[in-house]
């Protein structure tokens, strides 16, 4: 029966092929003395670790990949480090491309003891595993050293058994010296600190023969963006420019490095690709320090360690200071951009509103004029009706005609002519017959019931009085219709122009579209508007901003089609039911393919001459729709149609701002 294993190594990677390569490589070092468990996710690894812990098996080391589903390697190692059961377990991050800030977070929390890159070098991998396993046994399981001495580095094992008292005294003295030296250097100038650091490195090169100092000509690229960087560079002479490639493919200047600057610090420490290009502006001289060289100098020269720590601290402090200043400037710039954007939106909104004012004024003028005419008529005729001497029967009939006129639609002229011709058979004159038709009293039965026995002049007076009643009702109806029209126009204009851009409200999109169509009613008289509305859920949004979108799209369609045309508005849900879809389509001349995306650019306009345009409408429309968690796209078939399709989230998210 094989002996039960007391210690285990955990290998975690979501790719089975990686685990199948990693396990035999690790076993070259461990042999059969340790239990090796492979896991394909952080969750699986956690379950295995808990099972091992419950079985009394200690976990020496975890080697975890970075990119994994559900939880990345750094977060997994931090979680393990925060658990008292696995806090002393050594942890190694193995990744082809990890996020620098995550790795630094793990290092700062002592959750990562080694960081290696893929594809791994077997020799380097085993050396690091041996280091952390040795550290584990020396620190937390010294009583097991004899049993597992084959896994422990010989020189460290020897060092562990020297006279501990003398060793502690020496170590204590070294720590005191380093503390004093570190504090002494904190008040030194940058130039003094650099000069001392330079001297210590030169002393090392003279003793070791290592080639560290290099000269490069102006224009030489010593660090390439997005490429591995195996060195820490220390500027001694000349100037070097740091640049970063933008999305436009051009290099943008970041800063200039001079004597005393540390270059490639982050990529050197993290193992990630370099963040910037570093190119010599002049002929330069630099010290190029590899990991091996740094380890040798630090091991043999405590003074260098304090100088180097101070230099690193100052470099990082300066970077934090610069980053903070840049962040503050960016925040100020963003505030200014937000203010400028609001001004642009308001300018576009008011420009569009200005174009609509004349149409709104004309649209209001007609109903106002009708109300004035009606009130003048009623002011003259109501006293006449109150003092009428036509008799109770005529007054009763007139009152009925007044009420009928409040809801009765006027007859067409052709209908009046036809019925007047028929009524002349029993009415004495064409004029009386026409009025009788307009009053709806033109049948023979009505004539016999109300007017038989009256003389012609009496009949004419009675019909005239009844017509006055009827006209009073008609004018009251016109006043009501015109008042309703004015109220609708005012409401639509108010909804469009209201200043509620900072208030999120829940609205019915159809109401906003209808209000916008109301504003455009004078311009749309010669246009056919087809509305294909489907039931929509209420939408959380900036209502006035969406009204501006409808306004710009309708205005663009009218401007493109000219005097007449067809506008189709469709609403509904997207195929997956997650968002609302709104489509505006016109049968105008269309948009050429080469301009279909340009129309969304700021300051681009196809309007010329009297068709005023700021070139901001569609750009702002897309920004507004994007802000509401949606999209705005355009399609067109030149000569036939243009279609704008937008999607909108039903719930407003402030993260989309």
Secondary structure, DSSP 4 states (H G I P E B T S, - for coil): -PPPP-EEEEEE-S-HHHHHHHHHHHHHHHTTSSEEEEESSHHHHHHHHHHHHHTT-EEEEEEEES--SSS-HHHHHHHHHHSTTTTTSEEEEEESS--HHHHHHHHHTT--SEEEESSPPHHHHHHHHHHHHHHHHHHH-GGGTTTTGGGS-HHHHHHHTS-HHHHHHHHHHHHHHHHHHHHHHHTS-HHHHHHHHHHHHHHHHHHH----EEEE-TT-EEE-TTS----EEEEEES-EEEEEE-TTS-EEEEEEE-TT-EESHHHHHH-PPPSSEEEESS-EEEEEE-HHHHHHHHHH-HHHHHHHHHHHHHHHHHHHHHHHHHHHHHHHHHHHHHHHHHHHHHHHHHHHHHHHHHHHHHHHHHHHHHHHHHHHHHHHHHHHHHT--S-HHHHHHHHHHHHHHHHPPPPPHHHHHHHHHHHTTTSSSHHHHHHHHHHT--SHHHHHHHTTT--HHHHHHHHHHHHHHHHHHHHHHHHHHHHHHHHHHHHHHHHHH---TT--EEE-HHHHHHHHHHHTTTTTTTEEEEEE------EEE-HHHHHHHHHHHHHHHHHHHTT-EEEEEEEEE-TTSSSEEEEEEE-SS---GGGTTGGGSTT-----TTS---S-HHHHHHHHHHHTT-EEEEEEETTTEEEEEEEE-SS--GGG-
